[in-house]
Amino acid sequence: MNLKPLADRVIVRALDAEEMTKGGIVLPDTAKEKPQEGEIVAVGKGKKLDDGSVQALEVKVGNRVLYGKYSGTEITTKDGKEFLIMKEEDIFAIVN
């Protein structure tokens, strides 16, 4: 992947949606919810502050994160891989 996010943006690969409920019912594609968990694959340099300094991002490549259901912009690379580009502020938590 030759994408490099700018400023306080990150590139996230969404994890696959659940295909089966806890009760064992298999969900068709139309019933699956949009995933809200993903893995950071690239990060920008950080947020530029009013005084001109750059505040480093809290997330780093490899972190699993939770984000809003409709956060970010969906992109598809030439080789068919799908990613989300979003600001760090759209990320709610890092999953340990």
C-alpha positions as CSV (number, residue, x, y, z in Angstrom):
1,M,0.0,0.0,0.0
2,N,1.5,3.3,-1.0
3,L,-0.8,5.6,1.0
4,K,0.6,8.0,3.6
5,P,-1.9,9.9,5.6
6,L,-1.3,13.6,6.3
7,A,-1.4,15.5,9.6
8,D,-3.7,13.9,12.2
9,R,-5.3,11.3,9.9
10,V,-4.9,7.6,10.1
11,I,-5.6,4.7,7.7
12,V,-7.7,1.8,9.2
13,R,-8.4,-1.6,7.9
14,A,-11.8,-2.6,9.2
15,L,-12.1,-6.0,10.8
16,D,-14.7,-8.4,9.4
17,A,-18.2,-8.1,10.7
18,E,-19.6,-11.0,12.8
19,E,-21.1,-13.7,10.6
20,M,-22.9,-15.6,13.3
21,T,-24.9,-14.4,16.4
22,K,-24.1,-15.6,19.9
23,G,-27.0,-18.0,19.6
24,G,-25.5,-19.6,16.5
25,I,-27.7,-18.0,13.8
26,V,-25.8,-17.3,10.6
27,L,-26.2,-13.7,9.3
28,P,-26.6,-12.9,5.6
29,D,-24.6,-10.0,4.2
30,T,-27.7,-7.7,4.2
31,A,-28.2,-8.2,8.0
32,K,-24.5,-7.6,9.1
33,E,-23.8,-4.4,10.9
34,K,-21.0,-2.1,9.6
35,P,-17.9,-2.9,11.6
36,Q,-16.7,-0.5,14.3
37,E,-13.4,-2.1,15.0
38,G,-10.2,-2.0,12.9
39,E,-6.5,-2.1,12.8
40,I,-4.3,1.0,12.2
41,V,-2.1,0.4,9.1
42,A,-0.6,3.9,8.7
43,V,-0.5,7.2,10.7
44,G,0.2,10.8,9.8
45,K,2.9,13.0,11.5
46,G,0.4,14.6,14.0
47,K,-1.9,17.5,14.6
48,K,-0.4,21.0,14.0
49,L,-1.1,23.2,17.0
50,D,-1.8,27.0,16.9
51,D,1.8,27.7,18.0
52,G,3.2,25.8,15.0
53,S,4.3,22.7,16.9
54,V,3.2,19.2,16.0
55,Q,1.4,17.0,18.6
56,A,2.2,13.4,18.0
57,L,-0.7,10.9,17.6
58,E,-1.6,8.6,20.4
59,V,-2.3,5.6,18.1
60,K,0.3,3.8,16.2
61,V,0.5,1.2,13.4
62,G,-0.8,-2.2,14.6
63,N,-3.2,-0.9,17.2
64,R,-6.8,-2.3,17.2
65,V,-9.2,0.6,17.6
66,L,-12.9,1.3,18.0
67,Y,-14.4,4.1,15.9
68,G,-17.8,5.5,15.1
69,K,-20.1,3.5,12.8
70,Y,-20.1,6.1,10.1
71,S,-16.6,7.6,10.7
72,G,-14.0,8.2,8.0
73,T,-14.0,8.0,4.3
74,E,-14.0,4.6,2.6
75,I,-11.3,4.0,-0.1
76,T,-10.4,1.0,-2.3
77,T,-6.9,0.6,-3.6
78,K,-6.0,-0.6,-7.1
79,D,-5.5,-4.1,-5.8
80,G,-9.0,-4.2,-4.3
81,K,-8.2,-3.7,-0.6
82,E,-10.6,-1.5,1.4
83,F,-9.5,1.0,4.0
84,L,-10.9,3.9,6.0
85,I,-9.2,7.3,6.3
86,M,-10.2,9.2,9.4
87,K,-9.0,11.8,11.8
88,E,-7.6,10.5,15.1
89,E,-10.4,12.3,16.9
90,D,-12.9,9.9,15.3
91,I,-11.3,7.0,17.2
92,F,-13.0,6.2,20.5
93,A,-10.6,3.7,22.1
94,I,-7.6,1.4,21.6
95,V,-8.4,-2.2,22.3
96,N,-5.8,-4.0,24.4
